[in-house]
């Protein structure tokens, strides 16, 4: 059995489609602001994280 709170976003989305209510309440602007204010990671890493999160937001659009 797969837990609803999995480290794997695909598994969470799959469980959500079975009737569990999973919604994310953040925007691209929120992601951008968090990454811009993060002082420790280099810019190339922050841009990669941003790209990955945006792709996940696009892929699982119905969860936003």
C-alpha positions in Angstrom: 0.0 0.0 0.0 1.3 3.4 -0.9 1.1 6.2 1.7 -0.6 9.4 0.8 2.5 11.4 2.0 5.1 9.9 -0.1 8.5 11.4 -1.2 7.4 10.6 -4.7 5.2 13.3 -6.2 3.8 10.9 -8.8 2.6 8.6 -6.0 1.0 11.5 -4.1 -0.8 12.5 -7.3 -1.9 9.0 -8.0 -3.4 8.7 -4.5 -5.0 12.1 -4.9 -6.8 10.9 -8.1 -8.4 8.1 -6.0 -10.5 10.6 -4.1 -8.0 12.0 -1.6 -7.9 15.8 -1.7 -4.4 17.0 -2.4 -3.9 20.6 -3.4 -0.9 22.8 -3.5 -1.3 26.5 -2.7 1.8 28.1 -4.0 2.6 29.9 -7.3 5.5 30.4 -9.5 6.0 33.8 -7.9 6.2 32.1 -4.5 8.9 29.7 -5.8 10.8 32.6 -7.4 10.7 34.7 -4.2 11.9 31.8 -2.0 14.8 31.0 -4.3 15.8 34.7 -4.8 16.0 35.1 -1.0 17.9 31.9 -0.4 21.5 33.0 0.5 23.5 29.8 0.5 23.1 27.9 -2.8 24.7 29.1 -6.0 22.5 30.6 -8.7 22.9 27.7 -11.1 21.5 25.3 -8.5 18.7 27.6 -7.7 17.7 28.0 -11.4 17.8 24.2 -11.7 15.5 23.8 -8.7 13.2 26.5 -10.2 13.1 24.6 -13.5 12.3 21.3 -11.8 9.5 22.8 -9.7 8.0 24.6 -12.7 8.0 21.4 -14.7 6.3 19.5 -11.8 3.7 22.3 -11.6 3.0 22.0 -15.3 2.9 18.2 -15.2 0.5 18.1 -12.2 -1.5 21.3 -13.1 -4.7 19.9 -11.7 -3.2 19.9 -8.2 -2.7 23.7 -8.1 
